[in-house]
Amino acid sequence: MKAVRFHEYGDPGVLLYEDVERPVPGAGEVRIRVAATSFNPVDDGIRGGYLQGPFPVALPHTPGIDVSGTVDALGDGVTNVAVGDPVIGFLPMTADGAAAEYVVAPAEILAPAPTSIPLPDAAALPMVGLTAWQALFDDAGLTAGQRVLINGAGGAVGGYAVQLAKHAGAHVIATASPRSSERVAAAGADEVIGLVVAISALSTVVPVNRIVLPVLASGSPPSGRSVNGAPVCVPPPIHCPTT
Ligand SMILES: NC(=O)c1ccc[n+]([C@@H]2O[C@H](COP(=O)([O-])OP(=O)(O)OC[C@H]3O[C@@H](n4cnc5c(N)ncnc54)[C@H](OP(=O)(O)O)[C@@H]3O)[C@@H](O)[C@H]2O)c1
C-alpha cells in the first residue's frame, strides 16, 4: 500500500510518499481502509522532533492521528465493529497513523462515523472534538445553566467547544474576529464578542485575580500584542505586576 512516512525528524521536506507493507490487525485491533486523516499542531511537533519526550515514535513513522474510514479486517476477539462499518477514531499517538491507505487501530477507540457529513470530512472531528470535550467537561466541569467564555471560538477546537457547551445547556459567550463571528453565532453561541471587548468582558465572565484584572482592563499591558489587528492580552499570572 501507499503511505506517507518520515525517516528522520525535520520540516515537511522529510515526508516521503512510498510503498509499505499493508498492516495486519492483531488481537483486539481492526484494519481500517482510510477515507481521510487530518493534521493538527501536534503532528507538526512530532514530525519536527520537538515532542520526542511525550510522544516517542519509532522511525520511519506514518503521521495522521485522526482517522475516518471503513473497517476492512478484524483481529481476534473484536466484536464491537464489523467489516464494512464506517468509523472514526483518535489513534494512539505513538503508533503509525492514517496518512496511508490502511491503518491498524485498537477496536475499542473507534466510534461510528457521523452520517450527516461525508466520511472524509469526519476525520476533522476526533482530536479537536475530544480536546474541546476534555476542556469543558473533564477539566472545567461545565454544567447546564453555567456561563462559559470560549476564547478563540472561531478555530477548530473552539468551534466544537461552542456546540458542545450549548448542547450541555450552558450560556455560551464566544470571542471571534470578524472573519469568524458569523460562523460562531451559527454554531450556537449566545453572545459573540470581539477580541478587544473580550478583555473587559473577562472581568464579569470568569474569575480573574485582582492583580490581573487592571492589567487586562488597561488594554495595553506590557505583555499585550496585536493579533489579527486587535490588541490582545493573555498575561500569564506569574508575569503580572504586583503593584
Ligand atoms: N487542534 C488540536 O487538535 C488541538 C489539540 C489540543 C490543543 N490545541 C490547542 O488549542 C488551541 C486552538 O487550536 P485550534 O486547532 O482550534 O487552532 P485554530 O483552528 O488555528 O484556531 C485558533 C483560533 O484562535 C483565534 N485567535 C487567534 N489569536 C487569538 C487571540 N489572541 N485571542 C483570542 N482568539 C485568538 C482565531 O480566531 P478568529 O478566527 O476569530 O480570528 C483562530 O480561529 C491552540 O492553542 C492549540 O495548540 C489544539
PDBQT file of the ligand as one rigid body, heavy atoms in Angstrom, charges set to zero:
ROOT
HETATM    1  N1  LIG A 301      -6.183  21.195  17.082  1.00  0.00    +0.000 N 
HETATM    2  C1  LIG A 301      -5.967  20.325  18.062  1.00  0.00    +0.000 C 
HETATM    3  O1  LIG A 301      -6.125  19.131  17.887  1.00  0.00    +0.000 OA
HETATM    4  C2  LIG A 301      -5.553  20.794  19.425  1.00  0.00    +0.000 A 
HETATM    5  C3  LIG A 301      -5.382  19.846  20.442  1.00  0.00    +0.000 A 
HETATM    6  C4  LIG A 301      -5.012  20.278  21.714  1.00  0.00    +0.000 A 
HETATM    7  C5  LIG A 301      -4.785  21.621  21.936  1.00  0.00    +0.000 A 
HETATM    8  N2  LIG A 301      -4.925  22.511  20.905  1.00  0.00    +0.000 N 
HETATM    9  C6  LIG A 301      -4.684  23.929  21.181  1.00  0.00    +0.000 C 
HETATM   10  O2  LIG A 301      -5.944  24.599  21.127  1.00  0.00    +0.000 OA
HETATM   11  C7  LIG A 301      -5.751  25.912  20.623  1.00  0.00    +0.000 C 
HETATM   12  C8  LIG A 301      -6.636  26.136  19.402  1.00  0.00    +0.000 C 
HETATM   13  O3  LIG A 301      -6.267  25.192  18.420  1.00  0.00    +0.000 OA
HETATM   14  P1  LIG A 301      -7.069  25.100  17.053  1.00  0.00    +0.000 P 
HETATM   15  O4  LIG A 301      -6.605  23.884  16.346  1.00  0.00    +0.000 OA
HETATM   16  O5  LIG A 301      -8.523  25.269  17.306  1.00  0.00    +0.000 OA
HETATM   17  O6  LIG A 301      -6.485  26.395  16.295  1.00  0.00    +0.000 OA
HETATM   18  P2  LIG A 301      -7.116  27.212  15.081  1.00  0.00    +0.000 P 
HETATM   19  O7  LIG A 301      -8.081  26.386  14.302  1.00  0.00    +0.000 OA
HETATM   20  O8  LIG A 301      -5.969  27.822  14.367  1.00  0.00    +0.000 OA
HETATM   21  O9  LIG A 301      -7.966  28.352  15.778  1.00  0.00    +0.000 OA
HETATM   22  C9  LIG A 301      -7.400  29.333  16.574  1.00  0.00    +0.000 C 
HETATM   23  C10 LIG A 301      -8.394  30.478  16.687  1.00  0.00    +0.000 C 
HETATM   24  O10 LIG A 301      -7.938  31.341  17.702  1.00  0.00    +0.000 OA
HETATM   25  C11 LIG A 301      -8.366  32.654  17.401  1.00  0.00    +0.000 C 
HETATM   26  N3  LIG A 301      -7.320  33.540  17.932  1.00  0.00    +0.000 N 
HETATM   27  C12 LIG A 301      -6.094  33.762  17.438  1.00  0.00    +0.000 A 
HETATM   28  N4  LIG A 301      -5.422  34.579  18.257  1.00  0.00    +0.000 NA
HETATM   29  C13 LIG A 301      -6.260  34.873  19.302  1.00  0.00    +0.000 A 
HETATM   30  C14 LIG A 301      -6.144  35.666  20.473  1.00  0.00    +0.000 A 
HETATM   31  N5  LIG A 301      -5.010  36.302  20.759  1.00  0.00    +0.000 N 
HETATM   32  N6  LIG A 301      -7.196  35.741  21.309  1.00  0.00    +0.000 NA
HETATM   33  C15 LIG A 301      -8.338  35.080  21.044  1.00  0.00    +0.000 A 
HETATM   34  N7  LIG A 301      -8.501  34.291  19.946  1.00  0.00    +0.000 NA
HETATM   35  C16 LIG A 301      -7.467  34.198  19.101  1.00  0.00    +0.000 A 
HETATM   36  C17 LIG A 301      -8.601  32.739  15.916  1.00  0.00    +0.000 C 
HETATM   37  O11 LIG A 301      -9.922  33.186  15.843  1.00  0.00    +0.000 OA
HETATM   38  P3  LIG A 301     -10.536  34.046  14.630  1.00  0.00    +0.000 P 
HETATM   39  O12 LIG A 301     -10.810  33.066  13.547  1.00  0.00    +0.000 OA
HETATM   40  O13 LIG A 301     -11.767  34.623  15.227  1.00  0.00    +0.000 OA
HETATM   41  O14 LIG A 301      -9.520  35.080  14.228  1.00  0.00    +0.000 OA
HETATM   42  C18 LIG A 301      -8.489  31.296  15.425  1.00  0.00    +0.000 C 
HETATM   43  O15 LIG A 301      -9.625  30.897  14.711  1.00  0.00    +0.000 OA
HETATM   44  C19 LIG A 301      -4.253  26.045  20.307  1.00  0.00    +0.000 C 
HETATM   45  O16 LIG A 301      -3.631  26.625  21.426  1.00  0.00    +0.000 OA
HETATM   46  C20 LIG A 301      -3.808  24.599  20.154  1.00  0.00    +0.000 C 
HETATM   47  O17 LIG A 301      -2.435  24.436  20.436  1.00  0.00    +0.000 OA
HETATM   48  C21 LIG A 301      -5.332  22.124  19.670  1.00  0.00    +0.000 A 
ENDROOT
TORSDOF 0
